[in-house]
């Protein structure tokens, strides 16, 4: 829908009080790897109240789910046992909402770090958790990221 502006996405999440952990390319960059990304990948707490807050944040970003034209973002939509992609006024948001990721949320959040993005506290998966998540995909891009993450001195 527009240029990628991750700071706007994180501002909306913070303003709505969403409990989340950032994973994927943005998290890889946050750990010091130089690479490009076009989206923000999130694992969120699956409680209904948090999904309501996430729906509000996505609505504030004018987000719409890919493949479902005219569908409004609601907590019921976000409660699906599915990964979903949203196009928003601030760029692409990928929600890892399948049960396998929801089960990991508490663990991921307990080890996550916070980084500053334009004055916002952004919750990012730990390096080891990020490596573990990327290893599970088998995608070439993720395997390259694992090598870059392992090469970092942390």
C-alpha positions as CSV (number, residue, x, y, z in Angstrom):
1,X,0.0,0.0,0.0
2,X,2.9,2.4,0.7
3,X,6.6,2.6,1.5
4,X,7.9,0.4,4.2
5,X,8.0,2.3,7.5
6,X,8.6,-0.1,10.3
7,X,8.7,2.7,12.9
8,X,5.0,3.4,12.1
9,X,4.2,-0.2,12.6
10,X,5.9,-0.4,16.0
11,X,4.3,2.9,17.0
12,X,0.9,1.5,16.3
13,X,1.7,-1.7,18.3
14,X,2.9,0.4,21.2
15,X,0.0,2.8,21.1
16,X,-2.4,-0.1,21.3
17,X,-0.5,-2.0,24.0
18,X,0.1,-5.1,21.9
19,X,2.2,-7.9,23.5
20,X,4.4,-9.2,20.7
21,X,7.9,-10.4,19.7
22,X,9.5,-9.4,16.4
23,X,11.1,-12.2,14.5
24,X,12.3,-12.5,10.9
25,X,14.3,-10.0,8.8
26,X,13.8,-7.0,11.1
27,X,14.9,-9.0,14.1
28,X,18.0,-10.2,12.2
29,X,18.9,-6.6,11.4
30,X,18.3,-5.6,15.0
31,X,21.0,-8.1,16.0
32,X,23.5,-6.4,13.7
33,X,23.2,-8.3,10.5
34,X,23.3,-6.1,7.4
35,X,20.4,-7.1,5.1
36,X,17.2,-5.7,3.6
37,X,13.7,-6.5,4.6
38,X,10.3,-5.4,3.3
39,X,8.1,-6.5,6.3
40,X,7.8,-6.9,10.0
41,X,7.2,-10.4,11.2
42,X,5.4,-10.8,14.6
43,X,4.6,-13.5,17.0
44,X,1.9,-12.3,19.4
45,X,0.4,-13.3,22.7
46,X,-2.8,-15.2,21.8
47,X,-5.1,-14.0,24.5
48,X,-8.4,-12.5,23.2
49,X,-7.7,-9.1,24.8
50,X,-4.3,-8.9,23.1
51,X,-5.8,-9.9,19.7
52,X,-8.3,-7.1,20.2
53,X,-5.4,-4.7,20.7
54,X,-3.6,-6.1,17.7
55,X,-6.7,-5.6,15.6
56,X,-6.9,-2.0,16.7
57,X,-3.2,-1.5,15.8
58,X,-3.7,-3.0,12.4
59,X,-6.8,-1.0,11.7
60,X,-4.9,2.2,12.7
61,X,-2.4,1.2,10.0
62,X,-5.2,0.6,7.5
63,X,-4.1,-3.0,7.2
64,X,-6.0,-5.6,5.1
65,X,-5.3,-9.3,4.9
66,X,-3.8,-10.6,1.7
67,X,-6.1,-12.8,-0.3
68,X,-9.3,-11.6,1.5
69,X,-10.4,-8.4,-0.3
70,X,-12.9,-6.4,1.8
71,X,-12.2,-8.3,5.0
72,X,-11.9,-6.1,8.0
73,X,-9.2,-6.9,10.7
74,X,-10.9,-8.3,13.8
75,X,-9.8,-10.3,16.8
76,X,-11.8,-13.2,15.4
77,X,-9.8,-13.1,12.2
78,X,-6.5,-12.9,14.1
79,X,-7.5,-15.9,16.3
80,X,-7.3,-18.2,13.3
81,X,-4.8,-21.0,13.6
82,X,-2.9,-19.5,10.6
83,X,-0.1,-17.3,9.5
84,X,-1.4,-14.2,7.9
85,X,0.1,-11.4,5.7
86,X,-1.3,-7.9,5.9
87,X,-0.7,-4.9,3.6
88,X,-0.8,-1.6,5.5
89,X,-0.2,2.1,5.0
90,X,3.2,1.5,6.6
91,X,4.1,-1.7,4.7
92,X,3.8,-5.4,5.0
93,X,3.1,-7.1,8.4
94,X,3.3,-10.9,8.7
95,X,1.6,-12.4,11.6
96,X,2.9,-15.9,12.6
97,X,-0.4,-17.0,14.2
98,X,-0.2,-20.7,13.6
99,X,-0.5,-22.7,16.8
100,X,3.2,-23.8,16.7
101,X,4.2,-20.1,17.0
102,X,1.5,-19.2,19.6
103,X,2.8,-22.0,21.9
104,X,6.3,-20.5,21.7
105,X,5.2,-16.9,22.6
106,X,5.8,-17.1,26.3
107,X,9.3,-18.6,25.8
108,X,10.2,-16.1,23.1
109,X,9.0,-13.1,25.2
110,X,10.9,-14.2,28.3
111,X,14.2,-14.2,26.4
112,X,13.5,-11.2,24.1
113,X,15.5,-8.0,24.1
114,X,14.3,-4.5,23.6
115,X,15.9,-2.1,21.1
116,X,15.2,1.5,20.5
117,X,13.7,2.4,17.1
118,X,13.0,6.1,16.8
119,X,12.4,6.4,20.5
120,X,10.1,3.3,20.6
121,X,10.9,0.2,22.6
122,X,10.7,-2.7,20.1
123,X,10.6,-6.3,21.4
124,X,12.9,-8.5,19.4
125,X,13.5,-12.3,19.7
126,X,16.8,-13.3,21.2
127,X,19.6,-14.3,18.8
128,X,19.4,-17.9,19.8
129,X,15.6,-18.0,19.5
130,X,15.8,-16.3,16.1
131,X,18.3,-18.9,14.9
132,X,16.0,-21.7,16.2
133,X,13.0,-20.2,14.4
134,X,14.9,-19.7,11.1
135,X,16.3,-23.2,11.3
136,X,12.8,-24.6,11.3
137,X,11.8,-23.0,8.0
138,X,14.5,-24.5,5.8
139,X,14.3,-21.5,3.4
140,X,17.6,-20.4,1.8
141,X,17.2,-16.8,3.0
142,X,16.8,-18.1,6.6
143,X,19.8,-20.4,6.3
144,X,21.9,-17.4,5.2
145,X,20.6,-15.4,8.1
146,X,21.6,-18.2,10.5
147,X,25.2,-18.0,9.2
148,X,25.3,-14.2,9.6
149,X,23.8,-14.4,13.1
150,X,26.3,-17.1,14.2
151,X,29.1,-14.9,12.9
152,X,28.2,-12.0,15.2
153,X,30.1,-11.4,18.4
154,X,27.3,-11.2,21.0
